[in-house]
Amino acid sequence: MNTPATHYAHLADLSALVGQHLGSSDWMLVDQARIDRFAEATGDLQWIHCNELQASVGPYGCTIAHGFLTLSLISTMFESAFVVEDVQMGLNYGLNKVRFPAPVLVGSRVRGHFTLQGYEPLEGGAQLAVRVEVECEGQDKPVCVADTLGRRYTHNDR
């Protein structure tokens, strides 16, 4: 079941929400097919990700997702976590800090929780600093914590 995204009418409204939770994403399944497609796309074919037989006797008893696969899912998680109605375009600007405190075991479901850390007005929009904690169903520790920087614009003329 999909979680309805939290809706905000105007980008400028977020300036008053620094330090607050903006929303949580839908759950996403991280199955072996997704891991294999990521491995093929990036060339990272390490056995802990791609060799189910060898990984079955490894430290986790199964394959695990690449940390960068988990990080890359944050873009999609943003879309289902919250929507700002007057935003016409968004761009990834960068990351300030990323950590992978726990592995994502194959077959797990993950979702992101988004907290606004900073709001900086820009011409035609704003730069948002957002802390994302990626939760893995059934685990106590987050599997990824990332401080993201994104630019959101209320016009398409960028």
Salt bridges, closest charged atoms under 4 A:
GLU85 OE2 - HIS7 ND1 2.48
ASP86 OD2 - HIS10 ND1 3.41
GLU135 OE1 - ARG111 NE 2.71
GLU135 OE1 - HIS113 NE2 2.66
GLU137 OE2 - ARG109 NH2 2.93
ASP147 OD1 - ARG131 NE 2.37
